[in-house]
Amino acid sequence: MKSFFKKCKEYFSRNEVKASFGMFAIMLLIAMPLLVIWITLLLQYAVITPVFWVIIFIAICLFALLIAFSTILYEKLLANYENRKITKCEYRKKFLSELTGPFVTGFLLVAIIIFLDQFTKIQAIIHLEGKSSVVFIKGFLNWSLAYNKGAAWSMCSNHTNMLAILSLVASFVILYFMKDFNLRQKPLYSLALAFILGGTVGNMIDRFFRSNGVVDFIETAFMDFPIFNVADSFLVVGTILLAIVVLFDVFQTSSKTKKQSTEDSDARQEENAQ
């Protein structure tokens, strides 16, 4: 037990860890008031208006700036702990690099997914409330408004609050893995994370702010399938992409292991022959 606490003490005494915690604490103090103001403003609008779009746009821009600023803050704190000096020019280059980097790109993609999901849900409520199923593509796709207080296929319908909290936790977990977002080097993996995070947050918003639950409106006419929404679509596609990436990695690792095993076996046979 003493060795465990000793390792923890050594870990938390590292400059990188102290800088990370300091950056997180400062960013939390900056972001929380902005988040409260943003949510308060959004709650004033029951339907889409031009001002609503302005609030969303400003929030996206601010968050992108905060992401880039957090990196500069981390570098500044780390430099202070290590007694290093970084010029303003270096900070400026780092800030611009982060602002146009993979993580911000991933965040903007997630924001577009959430935006699309919420926009379609609001339009469904406005145009489908009180109506029966509306044919969009005969024999293939219909619009039909429904509310779901549970998870997929109405599971856990009596635990909406728990599902909302689980969605929030899952969002933070996926957000952590978004640090590896890179469309050039890991296209499938990056898209999978963005799709899953966007879909999760899209439905989480409904669970927190809509008393009726998650808004569903897409109905397949050619098969008996539960009504779903845009967020569900991105979640399913993201999960499939992630499964493909995992299976590919497993196959690649297995191939490398077999190749290494074959090479080792050949090497031993050569040694025995000599």
Summary of the structure (lengths in Angstrom):
residues: 274
radius of gyration: 24.2
end to end distance: 51.7
largest distance: 85.5
contacts: 753
relative contact order: 0.08
helix: 73%
strand: 7%
